């Protein structure tokens, strides 16, 4: 009976030790390499997305600059209309002054709308910039994690 118990115990220990050493260091390093490759692919994808976001932000900034230039031109036109209105009033042409006054008011409404659009575009750009920064921070953290995994893998590989 003691022999059977001893054999069963020895068999059990051999199965446990075989299961514990089933994953060799080489297999572990290979598994780590696969994980690192996947992480690298994800980081490269994030980099592409950041570059795309940068391009979108640059286009939107150009649109904002163009909008500001157009707004400036319309302000100048509004000032010219106001000056012409003033000249008509000096000369006693009330009908012409009223017409110019209405045109100037319409220009001022258009200017106000454009200012609102420009502010909206600037807010959108700011939100894109914040999102891009968050993505860059996450990417940097992934790089650090990948570097630590690589260092650990190399350290483990040196023990083999």
Buried (B, 14 or more C-beta within 10 A) or exposed (E): EEEEEEEEEEEEEEEEEEEEEEEEEEEBBEEBBEEBEEBBEEBEEBEEBBEEBEEBBEEBBEBBEEBEEBBEEBBEBBEEBBEBBEEBBEEEBEEBBEBBBEBBEEBBEBBEEBEEBBEEBBEBBEEBBEBBEEBBEEBEEBBEEBEEBBEEBEEEBEEE
